[in-house]
Amino acid sequence: MEQRISGDGQIYPNKYKDAPNKPDITGEFAVNKETLKQLVSLLKEGKEPALKVAIWNRVSKAGNPYHYIKYEPVEAKPKKEYNGGGSSGFKANPPPTQAEDPDDPLPF
């Protein structure tokens, strides 16, 4: 059975939002070593890594609303691209290509 790697974090309403082009919500979460390893492993297999995210609305003990985030690395689902025809008008994107230099220490 494969071990599920996940992480979490919090995001809050942006107290410094003073213009429409600034974000409504900000925050951060750390990406642990095991999550990063799993993402790199997917890249090395020629797959596109992604993070599956779940979000819960919560209220802190101080009464401040925030969003709790839980994430886990997954293989990205193929994106659909509009091709202007066919029954649905969409087609799946081709799989990602491998890096040009196989000796490149960075997998991306």
Rosetta blueprint (number, residue, H / E / L):
1 M L
2 E L
3 Q L
4 R L
5 I L
6 S L
7 G E
8 D E
9 G E
10 Q E
11 I E
12 Y E
13 P E
14 N L
15 K L
16 Y L
17 K L
18 D L
19 A L
20 P L
21 N L
22 K L
23 P L
24 D L
25 I E
26 T E
27 G E
28 E E
29 F L
30 A L
31 V L
32 N L
33 K H
34 E H
35 T H
36 L H
37 K H
38 Q H
39 L H
40 V H
41 S H
42 L H
43 L H
44 K H
45 E L
46 G L
47 K L
48 E L
49 P E
50 A E
51 L E
52 K E
53 V E
54 A E
55 I E
56 W E
57 N E
58 R E
59 V E
60 S L
61 K L
62 A L
63 G L
64 N L
65 P E
66 Y E
67 H E
68 Y E
69 I E
70 K E
71 Y E
72 E E
73 P E
74 V E
75 E E
76 A L
77 K L
78 P L
79 K L
80 K E
81 E E
82 Y E
83 N L
84 G L
85 G L
86 G L
87 S L
88 S L
89 G L
90 F E
91 K E
92 A E
93 N L
94 P L
95 P L
96 P L
97 T L
98 Q L
99 A L
100 E L
101 D L
102 P L
103 D L
104 D L
105 P L
106 L L
107 P L
108 F L
